[in-house]
């Protein structure tokens, strides 16, 4: 097991090459635009999947209600308020 001084020395060596000044303003803007585009794409995939799922669920519900319209044991619970 390394002692604390060795860990600090290794950390310093590993992080010396990291410098946030090497990215200029256009590089930061490009990075931000790519990340925003990626996040919007993820959000839109979630939106369309949720919308599709809702349409399928309500479609099945409408099908059951229409098919069993005469059976009050099936139709009445669909009108219940919570």
Rosetta blueprint (number, residue, H / E / L):
1 X L
2 X L
3 X L
4 X H
5 X H
6 X H
7 X H
8 X H
9 X H
10 X H
11 X H
12 X H
13 X H
14 X H
15 X H
16 X L
17 X L
18 X L
19 X L
20 X H
21 X H
22 X H
23 X L
24 X L
25 X H
26 X H
27 X H
28 X H
29 X H
30 X H
31 X H
32 X H
33 X H
34 X H
35 X H
36 X H
37 X H
38 X H
39 X H
40 X H
41 X H
42 X H
43 X H
44 X H
45 X H
46 X H
47 X H
48 X H
49 X H
50 X H
51 X H
52 X H
53 X H
54 X H
55 X H
56 X H
57 X H
58 X H
59 X H
60 X H
61 X H
62 X H
63 X H
64 X H
65 X H
66 X H
67 X H
68 X L
69 X L
70 X L
71 X L
72 X H
73 X H
74 X H
75 X H
76 X H
77 X H
78 X H
79 X H
80 X L
81 X L
82 X L
